[in-house]
Amino acid sequence: MDELLNQLRLLKTTSSLCVLIVLLLWETAAPFLPLFDKQLRERTRHAACNFLLGLINAVLGALAVTLLWVLAMDWAETHQFGLLNWLLPTSRTRLILAVVLFDAWMYWWHRMNHRLLFFWRFHRTHHSDPKMDVTTAHRFHFGEIIFSSLFRVPIILLLGMRLEELVIYETVTFVIVQLHHANVGLPDQLDRLLRLLIVTPAIHKVHHSRMQLETDSNYSSLFSIWDRLFRTLRLRADPRTIRFGLNAFDQPELQTLAGLLKTPMNPNVKRDT
């Protein structure tokens, strides 16, 4: 089992890195929007800030909550507790159900981050990026990451989820998350086809709009079915007209690493931007 998990973690790391490199090259060669107008210094500064946040999150997340996940999974496995253990303890379709159910939770967690002002304070760090590109997929406040990780513990117990199932879900999801944040565009017909199953760039760009009606839509992470099912799917005819970010956070000092870390303390919690 340890060998399998090590292989899965290696797969997660290498696949995420490979996809990141491909998308960075794609954004450079054929950007969907002229975000940086060929200003290498600005783009580098923007990427460095977002990647540093991602690194902080990875370190703190690993130190703070990974052990809790493992303990919860071990307990559920030992006691055969949780929906997956009750319904499909050895079935080959167990992994598919685990991925689908956990993605449903991620939809509701994301939606809660928009509806509850306490969580929105932290989630604004992600939405305040006025130049959304693939690096934005790494731009989250460590407070949000810790809360998200802690809330996963009861979900893991209720589902009876195994570590390899969670690693596989995160591997697949982060590939898609990087894609739909990237400053790229898919051909219309391809995007329409893919969005029947997964979240595409055309869907997620709307979610990062400055208009609250659009910001409060398209909460899905991996499968787009949740937004269709719960009537939160919203599209824009021409995604090129979308303006990213939050109006109250355009000041240069708020876009620095220090500014992003202080975002939850910003008194402006009004979401209508």
Residue frames relative to the residue before (quaternion, step in Angstrom):
aa qw qx qy qz dx dy dz
M 1.0000 0.0000 0.0000 0.0000 0.00 0.00 0.00
D 0.6460 0.5226 -0.3249 0.4517 3.59 0.93 -0.88
E 0.6448 0.5174 -0.3219 0.4613 3.56 1.01 -0.81
L 0.6388 0.5260 -0.3194 0.4617 3.58 1.00 -0.84
L 0.6732 0.4948 -0.2971 0.4622 3.59 0.91 -0.90
N 0.6285 0.5245 -0.3358 0.4660 3.57 1.02 -0.74
Q 0.6469 0.5096 -0.3118 0.4739 3.56 1.04 -0.80
L 0.6548 0.5081 -0.3126 0.4641 3.58 1.00 -0.81
R 0.6474 0.5063 -0.3208 0.4708 3.59 0.98 -0.80
L 0.6357 0.5139 -0.3251 0.4755 3.56 1.03 -0.79
L 0.6305 0.5274 -0.3228 0.4692 3.58 1.03 -0.81
K 0.6429 0.5264 -0.3197 0.4554 3.59 0.97 -0.85
T 0.6862 0.4910 -0.2823 0.4565 3.56 0.88 -0.97
T 0.7111 0.4591 -0.2707 0.4586 3.57 0.78 -1.01
S 0.6593 0.5005 -0.3253 0.4571 3.61 0.92 -0.79
S 0.6494 0.5118 -0.3201 0.4625 3.59 0.96 -0.83
L 0.6688 0.5009 -0.2983 0.4613 3.57 0.95 -0.88
C 0.6560 0.5118 -0.3112 0.4593 3.57 0.94 -0.88
V 0.6600 0.4952 -0.3046 0.4758 3.58 0.93 -0.90
L 0.6251 0.5437 -0.3323 0.4508 3.58 1.00 -0.82
I 0.6680 0.4988 -0.3010 0.4630 3.59 0.87 -0.93
V 0.6499 0.5157 -0.3149 0.4609 3.58 0.94 -0.92
L 0.6982 0.4727 -0.2801 0.4588 3.59 0.88 -0.91
L 0.6098 0.5321 -0.3547 0.4682 3.60 1.07 -0.63
L 0.6596 0.4905 -0.3020 0.4828 3.57 0.99 -0.81
W 0.6371 0.5242 -0.3207 0.4652 3.57 1.02 -0.82
E 0.6529 0.5105 -0.3120 0.4645 3.60 0.92 -0.88
T 0.6584 0.5112 -0.3053 0.4603 3.57 1.07 -0.73
A 0.7237 0.4520 -0.2404 0.4628 3.55 0.91 -0.96
A 0.8185 0.0081 0.0458 0.5726 3.59 0.93 -0.87
P 0.0402 -0.8316 0.5538 0.0092 3.61 0.44 1.16
F 0.5030 -0.6541 0.4771 0.3024 3.55 -1.05 0.79
L 0.7771 0.0985 -0.0382 0.6204 3.55 1.10 -0.83
P 0.4630 -0.6816 0.4857 0.2920 3.63 -1.04 0.67
L 0.0425 -0.8690 0.4928 0.0150 3.57 0.65 1.13
F 0.8129 0.2488 -0.1018 0.5166 3.54 0.89 -0.92
D 0.3085 -0.7965 0.4798 0.2002 3.56 1.29 0.01
K 0.6782 -0.5383 0.2619 0.4262 3.54 0.98 1.05
Q 0.4482 0.6628 -0.4740 0.3676 3.59 1.17 0.54
L 0.2918 -0.8120 0.4837 0.1470 3.54 0.00 1.34
R 0.6509 0.5326 -0.3322 0.4269 3.58 0.93 -0.86
E 0.6637 0.4993 -0.3050 0.4660 3.58 0.92 -0.88
R 0.6623 0.5037 -0.3085 0.4610 3.57 0.92 -0.87
T 0.6507 0.5194 -0.3129 0.4570 3.58 0.98 -0.84
R 0.6481 0.5152 -0.3078 0.4687 3.57 0.98 -0.87
H 0.6420 0.5253 -0.3036 0.4688 3.56 1.01 -0.88
A 0.6829 0.4844 -0.2843 0.4672 3.59 0.87 -0.95
A 0.6496 0.5309 -0.3229 0.4381 3.58 0.93 -0.89
C 0.6440 0.5253 -0.3150 0.4583 3.57 0.99 -0.85
N 0.6917 0.4760 -0.2773 0.4670 3.57 0.86 -0.94
F 0.6654 0.4992 -0.3059 0.4631 3.58 0.97 -0.82
L 0.6191 0.5355 -0.3468 0.4579 3.60 1.06 -0.70
L 0.6193 0.5198 -0.3381 0.4816 3.58 1.04 -0.73
G 0.6487 0.5232 -0.3121 0.4560 3.55 0.96 -0.87
L 0.6491 0.5139 -0.3107 0.4668 3.57 1.02 -0.80
I 0.6288 0.5256 -0.3283 0.4696 3.59 0.97 -0.84
N 0.6648 0.5152 -0.2968 0.4523 3.56 0.93 -0.93
A 0.6515 0.5260 -0.3165 0.4457 3.56 0.96 -0.89
V 0.6808 0.4869 -0.2891 0.4647 3.58 0.93 -0.91
L 0.7053 0.4590 -0.2761 0.4644 3.58 0.78 -1.01
G 0.6348 0.5347 -0.3329 0.4475 3.57 1.01 -0.78
A 0.6596 0.5095 -0.3036 0.4618 3.55 0.95 -0.88
L 0.7000 0.4724 -0.2736 0.4604 3.57 0.96 -0.88
A 0.7415 0.4861 -0.2280 0.4024 3.54 0.95 -0.94
V 0.8783 0.1310 0.0061 0.4597 3.56 0.69 -1.02
T 0.4794 0.6817 -0.4623 0.3028 3.64 1.08 -0.30
L 0.6302 0.5364 -0.3373 0.4487 3.59 0.99 -0.78
L 0.6281 0.5316 -0.3373 0.4573 3.60 1.03 -0.75
W 0.6202 0.5335 -0.3428 0.4618 3.59 1.01 -0.77
V 0.6794 0.4983 -0.2938 0.4513 3.56 0.83 -1.01
L 0.6520 0.5094 -0.3166 0.4638 3.59 0.95 -0.85
A 0.6550 0.5083 -0.3134 0.4630 3.58 0.96 -0.85
M 0.6719 0.4954 -0.2979 0.4631 3.58 0.96 -0.86
D 0.6393 0.5236 -0.3218 0.4621 3.58 1.00 -0.80
W 0.6583 0.5055 -0.3104 0.4635 3.58 0.97 -0.87
A 0.6634 0.5024 -0.3044 0.4636 3.59 0.92 -0.91
E 0.6568 0.5017 -0.3110 0.4692 3.59 1.00 -0.80
T 0.6638 0.5142 -0.3051 0.4493 3.59 0.91 -0.90
H 0.7720 0.3372 -0.1696 0.5114 3.58 0.95 -0.90
Q 0.3573 -0.7525 0.4757 0.2823 3.57 1.33 0.05
F 0.3191 0.7510 -0.4944 0.2998 3.50 0.96 1.03
G 0.6866 0.4952 -0.3573 0.3946 3.55 -1.15 0.61
L 0.6839 -0.5414 0.3257 0.3648 3.52 -1.19 0.71
L 0.6838 0.4891 -0.2988 0.4516 3.59 0.86 -0.91
N 0.6595 0.4968 -0.3094 0.4718 3.58 1.03 -0.71
W 0.6652 0.4950 -0.3068 0.4673 3.57 1.10 -0.63
L 0.7615 0.3956 -0.2064 0.4701 3.57 0.91 -0.90
L 0.8331 0.0563 0.0487 0.5480 3.57 0.78 -1.07
P 0.0156 -0.8572 0.5143 0.0215 3.62 0.63 1.02
T 0.8179 0.1525 -0.0696 0.5504 3.61 1.03 -0.70
S 0.4259 0.7366 -0.4480 0.2746 3.60 1.24 0.05
R 0.5348 -0.6267 0.4699 0.3169 3.55 -1.18 0.64
T 0.6576 0.5040 -0.3101 0.4662 3.57 1.20 -0.45
R 0.3990 0.7418 -0.4603 0.2803 3.59 1.27 -0.03
L 0.6503 0.5289 -0.3204 0.4412 3.59 0.90 -0.92
I 0.6481 0.5187 -0.3215 0.4555 3.59 0.92 -0.88
L 0.6739 0.4881 -0.2958 0.4692 3.57 0.91 -0.93
A 0.6210 0.5440 -0.3391 0.4511 3.59 1.03 -0.77
V 0.6662 0.4991 -0.2972 0.4677 3.58 0.91 -0.92
V 0.6724 0.5021 -0.3008 0.4532 3.60 0.89 -0.93
L 0.6992 0.4726 -0.2831 0.4557 3.59 0.84 -0.96
F 0.6602 0.4880 -0.3231 0.4707 3.58 0.95 -0.76
D 0.6268 0.5231 -0.3419 0.4654 3.59 1.06 -0.66
A 0.5947 0.5468 -0.3605 0.4663 3.59 1.12 -0.61
W 0.6301 0.5143 -0.3301 0.4791 3.58 1.01 -0.79
M 0.6614 0.5161 -0.3208 0.4396 3.60 0.86 -0.87
Y 0.5800 0.5595 -0.3688 0.4632 3.59 1.13 -0.60
W 0.7222 0.4445 -0.2575 0.4633 3.58 0.78 -1.03
W 0.6034 0.5370 -0.3593 0.4674 3.58 1.08 -0.64
H 0.6525 0.5059 -0.3101 0.4713 3.58 0.93 -0.91
R 0.6583 0.5094 -0.3101 0.4593 3.57 0.90 -0.88
M 0.6374 0.5268 -0.3226 0.4605 3.58 1.03 -0.78
N 0.6200 0.5534 -0.3355 0.4437 3.59 1.09 -0.68
H 0.6802 0.4559 -0.2799 0.5012 3.57 1.21 -0.44
R 0.7274 0.4676 -0.2500 0.4355 3.58 0.98 -0.80
L 0.7331 0.3647 -0.2212 0.5297 3.62 1.08 -0.66
L 0.4566 -0.7396 0.4217 0.2583 3.57 -0.53 1.18
F 0.5899 0.5675 -0.3848 0.4265 3.62 1.03 -0.60
F 0.7123 0.4289 -0.2570 0.4926 3.58 0.85 -0.94
W 0.5959 0.5706 -0.3603 0.4353 3.58 1.12 -0.66
R 0.5592 0.6042 -0.3925 0.4100 3.62 1.05 -0.63
F 0.7156 0.4222 -0.2435 0.5003 3.58 0.97 -0.86
H 0.6716 0.5231 -0.3010 0.4297 3.58 0.94 -0.90
R 0.5255 0.6414 -0.4085 0.3815 3.60 1.20 -0.44
T 0.5451 0.6208 -0.4018 0.3950 3.59 1.12 -0.58
H 0.6750 0.4813 -0.2814 0.4832 3.56 1.02 -0.81
H 0.7408 0.4419 -0.2312 0.4500 3.58 0.87 -0.95
S 0.6099 0.5943 -0.3566 0.3843 3.59 1.16 -0.40
D 0.4804 0.6678 -0.4422 0.3574 3.61 1.25 0.03
P 0.2423 -0.8037 0.5255 0.1386 3.63 -0.45 1.14
K 0.7322 0.3284 -0.2024 0.5613 3.57 1.29 -0.17
M 0.0483 -0.8527 0.5200 0.0118 3.55 0.61 1.16
D 0.1621 0.7441 -0.6357 0.1259 3.51 -0.90 1.05
V 0.7844 -0.3355 0.1992 0.4822 3.59 -1.23 -0.14
T 0.6197 0.5533 -0.3602 0.4243 3.62 1.07 -0.59
T 0.5512 0.6169 -0.3916 0.4028 3.61 1.19 -0.44
A 0.5644 0.6019 -0.3791 0.4188 3.58 1.18 -0.47
H 0.6933 0.4390 -0.2617 0.5080 3.59 1.28 -0.36
R 0.5989 0.6163 -0.3228 0.3966 3.58 1.32 -0.26
F 0.3183 0.7064 -0.5696 0.2743 3.56 -0.04 1.33
H 0.4905 -0.6343 0.5001 0.3271 3.56 -1.10 0.62
F 0.5439 -0.6445 0.4180 0.3378 3.58 -0.94 0.84
G 0.5661 0.5880 -0.3873 0.4287 3.60 1.18 -0.46
E 0.6496 0.5030 -0.3131 0.4764 3.57 0.98 -0.82
I 0.6450 0.5267 -0.3235 0.4494 3.57 0.97 -0.84
I 0.6662 0.4976 -0.3075 0.4626 3.58 0.93 -0.86
F 0.6526 0.4988 -0.3185 0.4732 3.60 0.92 -0.86
S 0.6441 0.5239 -0.3196 0.4567 3.57 0.94 -0.90
S 0.6738 0.5035 -0.2922 0.4550 3.56 0.93 -0.92
L 0.6620 0.5010 -0.3105 0.4630 3.60 0.97 -0.81
F 0.6586 0.5055 -0.3100 0.4633 3.58 1.00 -0.82
R 0.5806 0.5939 -0.3724 0.4141 3.57 1.19 -0.40
V 0.5628 0.6428 -0.3909 0.3423 3.58 1.08 -0.66
P 0.7118 0.4124 -0.2935 0.4869 3.68 0.72 -0.88
I 0.6072 0.5428 -0.3643 0.4517 3.61 1.10 -0.60
I 0.6275 0.5304 -0.3237 0.4692 3.58 1.00 -0.84
L 0.6639 0.4972 -0.3008 0.4706 3.58 0.97 -0.85
L 0.6758 0.5017 -0.3000 0.4489 3.59 0.85 -0.94
L 0.7089 0.4289 -0.2564 0.4978 3.57 1.06 -0.75
G 0.3030 -0.7348 0.5388 0.2794 3.57 1.10 -0.64
M 0.2324 0.8276 -0.4800 0.1752 3.54 1.14 0.73
R 0.3365 -0.7308 0.5619 0.1926 3.56 -1.11 0.75
L 0.6537 -0.5545 0.3514 0.3764 3.53 -1.20 0.64
E 0.6620 0.5069 -0.3251 0.4462 3.58 0.91 -0.82
E 0.6203 0.5316 -0.3442 0.4627 3.60 1.12 -0.61
L 0.6531 0.5019 -0.3115 0.4738 3.58 1.00 -0.79
V 0.6477 0.5159 -0.3207 0.4598 3.60 0.96 -0.84
I 0.6504 0.5035 -0.3166 0.4725 3.59 0.97 -0.84
Y 0.6345 0.5213 -0.3352 0.4619 3.60 0.96 -0.83
E 0.6913 0.4823 -0.2881 0.4545 3.58 0.81 -0.97
T 0.6188 0.5521 -0.3419 0.4421 3.58 1.06 -0.73
V 0.7015 0.4573 -0.2643 0.4785 3.56 0.79 -1.05
T 0.6811 0.5136 -0.2982 0.4282 3.56 0.86 -0.97
F 0.6909 0.4858 -0.3149 0.4330 3.59 0.84 -0.86
V 0.5625 0.5627 -0.3879 0.4653 3.57 1.16 -0.48
I 0.6912 0.4649 -0.2710 0.4824 3.58 0.90 -0.96
V 0.6304 0.5415 -0.3344 0.4445 3.59 1.00 -0.80
Q 0.6497 0.4981 -0.3218 0.4756 3.60 0.95 -0.80
L 0.6417 0.5281 -0.3264 0.4504 3.57 0.99 -0.80
H 0.7676 0.3909 -0.2493 0.4425 3.60 0.66 -0.96
H 0.6129 0.4874 -0.3783 0.4936 3.59 1.25 0.05
A 0.5507 0.6647 -0.3877 0.3233 3.58 1.13 -0.58
N 0.4739 -0.6539 0.5172 0.2835 3.55 -1.22 0.63
V 0.4449 0.6418 -0.4780 0.4021 3.52 0.67 1.25
G 0.2024 -0.7647 0.5953 0.1408 3.53 -1.27 0.29
L 0.3211 -0.7270 0.5751 0.1938 3.54 -1.03 0.83
P 0.6089 -0.5162 0.4281 0.4237 3.60 -1.15 0.41
D 0.6271 -0.5987 0.3414 0.3629 3.58 -0.92 0.91
Q 0.6853 0.4878 -0.2998 0.4500 3.57 0.81 -0.94
L 0.6521 0.5045 -0.3151 0.4702 3.58 1.01 -0.79
D 0.6448 0.5137 -0.3260 0.4627 3.59 0.96 -0.84
R 0.6487 0.5177 -0.3226 0.4552 3.60 0.95 -0.85
L 0.6584 0.5070 -0.3062 0.4645 3.57 1.01 -0.81
L 0.7025 0.4745 -0.2728 0.4549 3.58 0.82 -0.99
R 0.6570 0.5402 -0.3267 0.4120 3.59 1.00 -0.78
L 0.4976 0.6217 -0.4391 0.4161 3.59 1.24 -0.08
L 0.7696 0.3101 -0.1615 0.5344 3.58 1.16 -0.56
I 0.8338 0.1323 -0.0254 0.5353 3.58 0.70 -1.06
V 0.5765 -0.5470 0.4692 0.3850 3.54 -1.35 0.19
T 0.1671 -0.8038 0.5689 0.0485 3.56 -0.75 1.11
P 0.6968 -0.4542 0.3298 0.4465 3.61 -1.23 0.17
A 0.6472 0.5297 -0.3323 0.4361 3.61 0.95 -0.78
I 0.6477 0.4999 -0.3173 0.4795 3.58 1.10 -0.65
H 0.7607 0.4276 -0.2401 0.4253 3.56 0.65 -1.08
K 0.5484 0.5925 -0.4129 0.4215 3.59 1.12 -0.44
V 0.6169 0.5414 -0.3445 0.4556 3.60 1.03 -0.71
H 0.6340 0.5535 -0.3238 0.4323 3.58 1.00 -0.83
H 0.7220 0.4143 -0.2430 0.4981 3.62 1.11 -0.60
S 0.3527 0.7370 -0.4923 0.3000 3.58 1.24 0.37
R 0.5243 -0.6248 0.4790 0.3246 3.56 -1.24 0.48
M 0.5879 0.5634 -0.3757 0.4424 3.61 1.20 -0.29
Q 0.4686 -0.7149 0.4337 0.2850 3.60 -0.60 1.11
L 0.5936 0.5753 -0.3678 0.4260 3.59 1.03 -0.72
E 0.7098 0.4166 -0.2460 0.5119 3.58 1.07 -0.73
T 0.6001 0.5544 -0.3620 0.4487 3.59 1.05 -0.70
D 0.7294 0.3807 -0.2170 0.5253 3.56 1.00 -0.85
S 0.5959 0.4871 -0.4043 0.4942 3.53 0.71 1.15
N 0.8113 0.3054 -0.1782 0.4656 3.57 -1.32 0.05
Y 0.1587 0.8365 -0.5026 0.1498 3.56 0.74 1.12
S 0.4928 0.6947 -0.4262 0.3047 3.61 1.18 -0.34
S 0.3530 -0.7328 0.5477 0.1960 3.55 -1.17 0.69
L 0.8113 0.1630 -0.0522 0.5590 3.57 0.78 -1.06
F 0.8047 0.2002 -0.0912 0.5514 3.58 0.48 -1.20
S 0.4010 -0.7414 0.4919 0.2182 3.57 -0.84 0.99
I 0.4559 0.7232 -0.4320 0.2872 3.60 1.24 -0.25
W 0.6230 0.5726 -0.3613 0.3918 3.60 1.00 -0.72
D 0.6575 0.4891 -0.3215 0.4746 3.60 0.96 -0.73
R 0.6322 0.5037 -0.3380 0.4821 3.58 1.07 -0.63
L 0.6783 0.5158 -0.2882 0.4369 3.55 0.90 -0.98
F 0.7881 0.3002 -0.1450 0.5174 3.58 0.93 -0.90
R 0.4896 -0.7327 0.3806 0.2803 3.55 1.31 0.53
T 0.4891 0.6326 -0.4631 0.3823 3.57 0.87 0.95
L 0.4380 0.6822 -0.4724 0.3460 3.59 1.21 0.33
R 0.0709 0.7795 -0.6183 0.0706 3.54 -0.93 0.94
L 0.0976 -0.7916 0.6026 0.0281 3.56 -0.93 0.94
R 0.2324 -0.7345 0.6122 0.1783 3.54 -1.27 0.37
A 0.5733 -0.6373 0.3927 0.3331 3.55 -0.88 0.98
D 0.7955 0.1013 -0.0388 0.5962 3.57 0.98 -0.85
P 0.2743 -0.7989 0.5125 0.1545 3.63 -0.13 1.23
R 0.5618 0.6184 -0.3954 0.3816 3.61 1.18 -0.37
T 0.6417 0.5268 -0.3242 0.4534 3.59 1.22 -0.32
I 0.5037 0.6629 -0.4210 0.3600 3.61 1.25 -0.08
R 0.1862 -0.7403 0.6343 0.1223 3.55 -1.08 0.80
F 0.3118 -0.7795 0.5225 0.1487 3.54 -0.68 1.15
G 0.6890 0.5220 -0.3589 0.3520 3.53 -1.34 0.29
L 0.4160 -0.6517 0.5668 0.2847 3.52 -1.39 -0.30
N 0.5325 -0.6825 0.3965 0.3058 3.57 -0.73 1.07
A 0.6940 0.4964 -0.2827 0.4381 3.58 0.98 -0.79
F 0.7340 0.4093 -0.2195 0.4955 3.60 1.25 -0.12
D 0.3830 0.7512 -0.4647 0.2703 3.57 1.13 0.53
Q 0.4994 0.6679 -0.4360 0.3383 3.59 1.17 -0.36
P 0.5766 -0.6324 0.3917 0.3378 3.60 -0.88 0.92
E 0.6618 0.5214 -0.3243 0.4301 3.61 0.95 -0.79
L 0.6516 0.5047 -0.3157 0.4700 3.59 1.19 -0.46
Q 0.6601 0.4938 -0.2960 0.4825 3.58 1.30 -0.24
T 0.5049 0.6109 -0.4409 0.4213 3.58 1.26 0.18
L 0.6766 -0.4677 0.3531 0.4459 3.59 -1.26 0.20
A 0.6534 0.5045 -0.3165 0.4673 3.58 0.93 -0.85
G 0.6552 0.5190 -0.3093 0.4536 3.55 0.97 -0.85
L 0.6591 0.5060 -0.3089 0.4627 3.58 0.97 -0.82
L 0.6495 0.5161 -0.3172 0.4595 3.58 1.01 -0.78
K 0.6987 0.4526 -0.2583 0.4902 3.58 1.17 -0.60
T 0.3726 0.7762 -0.4580 0.2212 3.61 1.25 -0.14
P 0.6677 0.5035 -0.3448 0.4263 3.68 0.78 -0.79
M 0.6729 0.4950 -0.3049 0.4574 3.61 1.14 -0.54
N 0.4721 0.6727 -0.4505 0.3490 3.59 1.24 -0.21
P 0.4376 -0.7409 0.4398 0.2572 3.64 -0.65 1.05
N 0.6081 0.5657 -0.3615 0.4236 3.59 1.18 -0.39
V 0.0349 0.8242 -0.5609 0.0696 3.56 -0.10 1.31
K 0.3894 0.7177 -0.4865 0.3107 3.56 1.26 0.11
R 0.2832 -0.8026 0.5065 0.1382 3.58 -0.74 1.06
D 0.5739 0.5798 -0.3937 0.4237 3.60 1.19 -0.28
T 0.0841 0.8311 -0.5363 0.1212 3.57 0.05 1.34
